[in-house]
Amino acid sequence: MNRQLLMSHQRWQNLRYWIVGLAALAVCLGAIGRSGKTSSRGAPGTSLSPQQTMGPCRCPDLRDLFNRKGELEAAIATLAREAEIVRGQKATDKSPAAYDDAKDSHLLRDDIQKVIDELHDPAIKNRMKNMTFPTDCESSVQGYTNCLHDAAKAGEAVYQQYCQSRKTTTGEIVAVATGKTWQEQTGLAKLLDVARDSYEAELKFINAELDRLKPLCKTKGWTGQVVVTWTDKDHGSTVGTGATPITRTFDNEDRRDVTIHVFDGLAYGEVSAAVNDKTTAKGGGEAKCGKYKTVQIKVDTTQTIEKHGDFYHRAFFSANIDTRGVVTIQVSINGGEAVGTSSLQDNGSGDCNVPPSPHPSWTKFLPTETLPGVTLTGHSKANPNTLVLEGIDLPLNQQMILGSRTRVVKIEWHLTRLR
């Protein structure tokens, strides 16, 4: 009997040990499973630091974030330029300012998709579903990772809030009565502003995630910025002769401020272009009016032509250090479409009419014009194994002093990499 009780007790002990062992194995497998989970596109088995888990994005999302940042900045610049064109045309031509879906929808969708496509990194095969700004205020975005989807939703929330504020009972009644949606009862420039605000909200989200992740994540290629300043100036004057000497002067400036953003060897750039031409005419004297009459006149006019544009493109970038420590930085980026105005300020007086004819001043909106980009190579010295590149160069083949014309081109770089 005692022998049987002893054997039963041993079997119970063995069963208990077996149960405890299974429980321990389950805990271990669960821990391994949890460590293998990633965010949007992380590799299995990747462990995450506590700082990485504080936001929706992870280190494997960095390339997507950098790519989307460029796409958004291009979209925002395009919307701002289109809104300026609309307002300029309204002021100049008194053209209709209301949104017309059949005529204007490309400004919110096709034109934006075009610049986003141009900025998109071809190595990233997945694509975002961008905002389509529907009149029913429903969601239209879809990110291909959790990280990008949260960013897109942050931007879309701005549009949805405005949409709901416009889609009121009164707005619905007017829509039924007129056959026009609430968008077609809204100014085109205002809709472009709302679209820009939405993309800016998405960009704010992405910038915050990039700032949070960059100190925590490892990259192999160069990361940083290359800044180019390109300025071409000309100045001159001519002095008139005769009974009514008029002195004419001109000041012309053509400028490009370029920032190439580099992340892990990838690059896109922002070009801020501006052209300013100013011509003045000043003088006075006696003007002949017919055979026997002269009139005292004053000439005082200033004509100004101003063009500007901000545009984004994928950029070519390379940084090389040879065994002698010679650094070669190469960058190239296209130009883009600029808008502008031409104006005349006339403070002159007097002509052959009695009383003198008025001297009106005016401003008109100019057609869009494509301004060129830049292609540059800069050189400096550095340790061949350096992990930090800081340099400034004024390439000799780009500088110019010819008479009254001066061109100064500077390239500056701030780059780092991990060993």
C-alpha positions as CSV (number, residue, x, y, z in Angstrom):
1,M,0.0,0.0,0.0
2,N,2.7,2.4,1.0
3,R,4.6,1.4,-2.1
4,Q,1.6,2.2,-4.3
5,L,1.1,5.6,-2.6
6,L,4.8,6.4,-3.2
7,M,4.6,5.6,-6.9
8,S,1.4,7.7,-7.2
9,H,3.1,10.6,-5.5
10,Q,6.1,10.3,-7.9
11,R,3.8,10.3,-11.0
12,W,2.1,13.5,-9.7
13,Q,5.5,15.2,-9.2
14,N,6.6,14.2,-12.7
15,L,3.3,15.6,-14.2
16,R,3.7,18.9,-12.3
17,Y,7.2,19.3,-13.5
18,W,6.0,18.6,-17.1
19,I,3.2,21.3,-16.8
20,V,5.7,23.9,-15.3
21,G,8.1,23.2,-18.2
22,L,5.4,23.7,-20.8
23,A,4.4,27.0,-19.2
24,A,8.0,28.2,-19.2
25,L,8.4,27.3,-22.9
26,A,5.2,29.2,-23.7
27,V,6.5,32.3,-22.0
28,C,9.8,32.1,-23.9
29,L,8.0,31.6,-27.3
30,G,5.8,34.6,-26.5
31,A,8.8,36.8,-25.8
32,I,10.5,35.7,-29.0
33,G,7.3,36.5,-31.0
34,R,7.0,39.9,-29.4
35,S,10.6,40.8,-30.3
36,G,10.0,39.7,-33.9
37,K,7.1,42.2,-34.4
38,T,8.0,45.4,-36.3
39,S,6.1,48.5,-37.4
40,S,5.4,49.1,-41.0
41,R,8.2,47.3,-42.7
42,G,10.7,46.2,-40.1
43,A,12.6,42.9,-40.5
44,P,11.6,40.0,-38.2
45,G,13.7,39.8,-35.1
46,T,14.5,43.5,-35.0
47,S,14.5,44.8,-31.4
48,L,13.1,48.3,-30.9
49,S,14.5,50.8,-28.5
50,P,12.0,52.4,-26.1
51,Q,12.5,55.8,-27.9
52,Q,11.5,54.2,-31.2
53,T,8.2,52.9,-29.8
54,M,7.2,56.4,-28.7
55,G,5.7,57.3,-32.1
56,P,4.0,55.5,-35.0
57,C,7.1,55.3,-37.2
58,R,10.2,53.1,-36.8
59,C,13.7,53.1,-38.3
60,P,12.7,51.0,-41.4
61,D,10.3,53.9,-42.2
62,L,13.0,56.5,-42.6
63,R,13.4,56.1,-46.4
64,D,9.6,56.3,-46.9
65,L,9.5,59.4,-44.6
66,F,12.3,61.2,-46.5
67,N,10.7,60.4,-49.8
68,R,7.2,61.6,-48.7
69,K,8.7,64.8,-47.3
70,G,10.0,65.7,-50.7
71,E,6.7,64.8,-52.4
72,L,4.7,67.0,-49.9
73,E,7.1,70.0,-50.2
74,A,6.6,69.8,-54.0
75,A,2.9,69.6,-53.7
76,I,2.7,72.6,-51.2
77,A,4.9,74.8,-53.5
78,T,2.7,73.9,-56.5
79,L,-0.5,74.7,-54.7
80,A,0.9,78.0,-53.4
81,R,2.0,79.0,-57.0
82,E,-1.4,78.0,-58.4
83,A,-3.2,80.1,-55.8
84,E,-1.0,83.1,-56.6
85,I,-1.8,82.7,-60.4
86,V,-5.6,82.5,-59.6
87,R,-5.4,85.6,-57.5
88,G,-3.3,87.4,-60.1
89,Q,-5.6,86.5,-62.9
90,K,-8.6,87.7,-60.9
91,A,-7.0,91.0,-60.2
92,T,-5.8,91.5,-63.8
93,D,-8.5,90.0,-66.0
94,K,-11.4,90.1,-63.5
95,S,-11.8,86.4,-64.3
96,P,-14.3,84.3,-62.3
97,A,-12.9,83.2,-58.9
98,A,-15.4,80.5,-58.1
99,Y,-14.3,76.8,-58.3
100,D,-15.6,75.0,-61.3
101,D,-15.1,71.2,-60.9
102,A,-15.1,70.5,-64.7
103,K,-12.4,73.1,-65.3
104,D,-10.4,73.4,-62.1
105,S,-10.3,69.9,-60.6
106,H,-6.9,69.2,-62.2
107,L,-5.4,71.9,-59.9
108,L,-6.3,69.9,-56.8
109,R,-5.6,66.4,-58.2
110,D,-3.8,65.9,-61.5
111,D,-1.3,68.7,-61.2
112,I,-0.4,67.7,-57.6
113,Q,-0.1,64.0,-58.6
114,K,2.3,65.0,-61.4
115,V,4.7,66.8,-59.1
116,I,4.4,64.0,-56.5
117,D,5.2,61.4,-59.2
118,E,8.3,63.5,-60.3
119,L,9.6,63.5,-56.7
120,H,8.9,59.8,-55.9
121,D,11.9,57.6,-55.2
122,P,11.7,54.9,-58.0
123,A,13.3,52.4,-55.6
124,I,10.1,52.5,-53.5
125,K,7.6,50.5,-55.5
126,N,4.6,51.1,-53.2
127,R,2.6,54.3,-53.6
128,M,0.4,56.5,-51.5
129,K,-3.2,57.1,-52.2
130,N,-3.3,60.9,-52.0
131,M,-6.1,63.2,-51.0
132,T,-8.8,63.7,-53.6
133,F,-10.8,66.2,-51.6
134,P,-14.3,64.7,-52.0
135,T,-17.4,66.8,-51.4
136,D,-18.9,64.3,-49.0
137,C,-16.0,64.8,-46.5
138,E,-15.2,61.0,-46.5
139,S,-11.7,59.7,-46.2
140,S,-9.8,59.3,-49.5
141,V,-6.2,58.6,-48.3
142,Q,-4.4,55.3,-47.9
143,G,-0.8,54.9,-46.8
144,Y,1.0,51.7,-47.6
145,T,2.5,51.5,-44.1
146,N,1.0,52.3,-40.7
147,C,3.5,55.2,-40.4
148,L,2.6,56.9,-43.7
149,H,-1.1,56.2,-43.1
150,D,-1.1,58.0,-39.8
151,A,0.7,60.9,-41.5
152,A,-1.8,61.1,-44.3
153,K,-4.7,61.0,-41.9
154,A,-3.2,64.0,-39.9
155,G,-3.3,66.0,-43.2
156,E,-6.7,64.8,-44.3
157,A,-8.2,65.9,-40.9
158,V,-7.6,69.5,-41.8
159,Y,-9.6,69.2,-45.1
160,Q,-12.4,67.2,-43.4
161,Q,-12.8,69.8,-40.7
162,Y,-13.2,72.5,-43.4
163,C,-15.4,70.3,-45.5
164,Q,-17.8,69.7,-42.5
165,S,-17.9,73.4,-41.7
166,R,-19.0,74.2,-45.3
167,K,-21.3,71.2,-45.7
168,T,-24.1,72.7,-43.6
169,T,-27.8,72.6,-43.9
170,T,-27.8,76.0,-45.6
171,G,-25.1,74.8,-48.0
172,E,-27.1,71.7,-48.8
173,I,-30.2,73.8,-49.6
174,V,-28.2,76.1,-51.8
175,A,-26.6,73.0,-53.5
176,V,-30.1,71.6,-54.3
177,A,-31.3,75.0,-55.6
178,T,-28.3,75.8,-57.8
179,G,-27.1,72.3,-58.7
180,K,-23.7,73.2,-57.4
181,T,-21.7,71.4,-54.7
182,W,-20.4,73.4,-51.7
183,Q,-17.0,73.4,-53.4
184,E,-18.4,75.1,-56.4
185,Q,-19.8,77.7,-54.1
186,T,-16.3,78.4,-52.7
187,G,-13.5,80.5,-54.2
188,L,-10.9,78.5,-56.1
189,A,-8.0,80.3,-54.3
190,K,-9.6,79.4,-51.0
191,L,-9.8,75.7,-51.9
192,L,-6.2,75.7,-53.0
193,D,-5.3,77.2,-49.7
194,V,-7.2,74.5,-47.8
195,A,-5.5,71.8,-49.8
196,R,-2.1,73.4,-49.1
197,D,-2.9,73.6,-45.3
198,S,-3.8,69.9,-45.4
199,Y,-0.5,68.8,-47.0
200,E,1.3,71.1,-44.5
201,A,-0.3,69.3,-41.6
202,E,0.9,66.0,-43.1
203,L,4.4,67.4,-43.6
204,K,4.5,68.7,-39.9
205,F,3.8,65.1,-38.8
206,I,6.5,63.7,-41.0
207,N,9.1,66.3,-39.9
208,A,8.4,65.5,-36.3
209,E,8.9,61.8,-36.9
210,L,12.1,62.4,-38.8
211,D,13.5,64.5,-36.1
212,R,12.7,61.9,-33.5
213,L,14.1,58.9,-35.4
214,K,17.3,60.3,-37.0
215,P,19.3,60.2,-33.7
216,L,18.2,56.7,-33.0
217,C,18.6,55.0,-36.4
218,K,21.7,54.0,-38.4
219,T,22.4,55.0,-42.0
220,K,25.3,54.1,-44.3
221,G,25.5,56.9,-46.9
222,W,26.0,60.7,-46.5
223,T,23.2,62.6,-44.8
224,G,22.9,66.4,-44.6
225,Q,22.6,69.4,-46.9
226,V,24.3,71.0,-49.8
227,V,23.5,74.7,-50.2
228,V,24.1,76.7,-53.4
229,T,23.8,80.5,-53.8
230,W,23.9,81.8,-57.4
231,T,23.7,85.5,-58.0
232,D,24.0,87.4,-61.3
233,K,23.9,91.2,-61.2
234,D,24.1,93.9,-63.9
235,H,23.9,97.7,-63.6
236,G,24.2,100.6,-66.0
237,S,23.0,104.0,-67.1
238,T,22.8,106.3,-70.1
239,V,22.6,110.1,-70.0
240,G,20.4,111.8,-72.6
241,T,21.3,114.9,-74.5
242,G,19.4,117.7,-76.2
243,A,16.7,120.0,-74.9
244,T,15.1,117.3,-72.8
245,P,18.0,115.2,-71.4
246,I,16.7,112.0,-69.8
247,T,19.0,109.7,-67.8
248,R,18.0,106.0,-67.9
249,T,19.4,103.5,-65.4
250,F,18.9,99.8,-65.1
251,D,19.5,97.3,-62.2
252,N,19.1,93.6,-63.0
253,E,19.5,90.7,-60.6
254,D,19.0,87.0,-61.2
255,R,19.2,84.8,-58.1
256,R,19.0,81.0,-57.3
257,D,19.0,79.7,-53.7
258,V,19.2,76.0,-53.8
259,T,19.1,73.5,-50.9
260,I,19.8,69.9,-51.7
261,H,18.5,67.6,-48.9
262,V,20.5,64.4,-48.6
263,F,19.6,61.3,-46.6
264,D,21.6,58.1,-46.8
265,G,22.8,59.0,-50.3
266,L,19.4,59.9,-51.6
267,A,18.7,63.5,-52.6
268,Y,16.0,65.9,-53.6
269,G,16.3,69.7,-53.8
270,E,14.4,73.0,-53.3
271,V,15.1,75.8,-55.8
272,S,14.0,79.3,-54.9
273,A,14.4,81.5,-57.9
274,A,14.0,85.3,-58.3
275,V,14.5,87.7,-61.2
276,N,14.2,91.5,-60.6
277,D,14.7,94.0,-63.4
278,K,14.3,97.7,-62.6
279,T,14.5,100.6,-65.2
280,T,14.2,104.2,-64.3
281,A,14.0,107.3,-66.5
282,K,14.5,110.8,-65.0
283,G,15.0,114.2,-66.4
284,G,13.2,117.2,-67.7
285,G,13.3,120.2,-70.0
286,E,11.4,121.9,-72.8
287,A,9.5,119.7,-75.3
288,K,8.5,121.1,-78.6
289,C,4.8,121.0,-79.4
290,G,4.5,121.9,-83.1
291,K,6.5,124.6,-84.8
292,Y,6.0,127.5,-82.3
293,K,5.1,126.0,-78.9
294,T,7.3,124.5,-76.2
295,V,6.1,122.9,-72.9
296,Q,8.1,122.3,-69.7
297,I,7.9,118.7,-68.8
298,K,9.3,116.3,-66.1
299,V,10.1,112.7,-66.8
300,D,10.1,110.4,-63.7
301,T,9.2,106.8,-64.4
302,T,10.2,103.4,-62.8
303,Q,9.4,100.2,-64.5
304,T,9.8,97.0,-62.5
305,I,9.6,93.3,-63.6
306,E,9.6,90.7,-60.8
307,K,9.5,87.0,-61.3
308,H,9.8,84.3,-58.6
309,G,9.2,80.6,-58.1
310,D,9.8,77.8,-55.5
311,F,10.0,74.3,-57.0
312,Y,11.2,70.9,-55.9
313,H,12.9,68.1,-57.9
314,R,14.8,64.9,-57.5
315,A,18.4,65.9,-57.5
316,F,21.7,64.4,-58.5
317,F,24.2,64.3,-55.7
318,S,27.6,62.7,-55.1
319,A,30.4,63.1,-52.5
320,N,33.8,61.5,-53.1
321,I,37.1,61.7,-51.2
322,D,40.1,60.3,-53.0
323,T,43.2,58.9,-51.3
324,R,44.9,62.3,-51.4
325,G,42.0,63.8,-49.4
326,V,40.5,65.8,-52.3
327,V,36.8,66.1,-51.8
328,T,34.6,66.4,-54.8
329,I,30.9,67.4,-54.4
330,Q,28.6,67.3,-57.4
331,V,25.0,68.5,-57.5
332,S,22.5,69.1,-60.3
333,I,18.9,70.1,-60.2
334,N,16.4,71.4,-62.8
335,G,14.6,74.7,-62.7
336,G,10.9,75.3,-62.8
337,E,7.9,77.6,-63.5
338,A,7.9,81.1,-62.1
339,V,5.2,83.7,-61.9
340,G,5.6,87.5,-61.7
341,T,4.3,91.0,-62.3
342,S,5.3,94.0,-64.4
343,S,4.6,97.5,-63.0
344,L,5.1,101.1,-64.0
345,Q,5.2,104.0,-61.6
346,D,4.9,107.3,-63.5
347,N,5.5,110.5,-61.5
348,G,6.1,112.7,-64.6
349,S,4.2,115.8,-65.7
350,G,3.5,117.9,-68.7
351,D,2.9,117.1,-72.4
352,C,1.5,119.0,-75.5
353,N,-2.1,118.6,-74.4
354,V,-3.9,121.4,-72.5
355,P,-4.5,120.5,-69.8
356,P,-1.8,117.9,-69.6
357,S,-2.8,114.2,-70.1
358,P,-2.7,112.1,-66.9
359,H,0.2,109.8,-66.4
360,P,-1.3,106.5,-65.1
361,S,0.6,103.9,-63.2
362,W,-0.2,100.2,-63.7
363,T,0.6,96.7,-62.6
364,K,-0.1,93.6,-64.7
365,F,0.3,89.8,-64.1
366,L,2.9,88.1,-66.3
367,P,2.6,84.7,-68.0
368,T,4.4,81.9,-66.3
369,E,8.1,81.4,-67.4
370,T,10.5,78.6,-66.8
371,L,13.7,79.6,-65.0
372,P,16.8,77.3,-65.2
373,G,18.3,75.3,-62.4
374,V,22.0,74.7,-61.5
375,T,24.7,72.2,-62.1
376,L,27.8,72.6,-59.9
377,T,31.0,70.9,-58.8
378,G,32.8,71.9,-55.6
379,H,36.2,70.9,-54.2
380,S,37.9,71.0,-50.8
381,K,40.3,68.9,-48.7
382,A,39.6,66.4,-45.9
383,N,40.9,63.3,-44.3
384,P,40.1,60.3,-46.6
385,N,38.4,58.5,-43.6
386,T,36.4,61.4,-42.3
387,L,32.8,60.9,-41.2
388,V,32.0,64.7,-41.4
389,L,32.3,66.9,-44.4
390,E,32.1,70.6,-44.0
391,G,33.2,72.8,-46.8
392,I,32.7,76.0,-48.9
393,D,33.9,76.5,-52.5
394,L,33.5,79.3,-55.1
395,P,34.2,77.4,-58.3
396,L,36.4,79.4,-60.5
397,N,34.6,78.4,-63.7
398,Q,31.4,79.9,-62.4
399,Q,32.5,83.3,-61.2
400,M,32.4,86.3,-63.6
401,I,33.2,90.0,-63.7
402,L,32.6,91.5,-67.1
403,G,32.1,95.3,-67.3
404,S,29.2,96.1,-65.1
405,R,28.1,92.5,-64.8
406,T,29.1,90.3,-61.8
407,R,28.2,86.7,-61.1
408,V,29.1,85.0,-57.8
409,V,28.4,81.3,-57.2
410,K,29.0,79.6,-53.9
411,I,28.5,75.9,-52.9
412,E,28.5,74.9,-49.2
413,W,28.0,71.4,-47.7
414,H,27.3,69.9,-44.3
415,L,27.3,66.1,-44.5
416,T,27.9,63.2,-42.0
417,R,28.0,59.5,-42.3
418,L,28.5,56.4,-40.0
419,R,31.5,54.3,-40.3
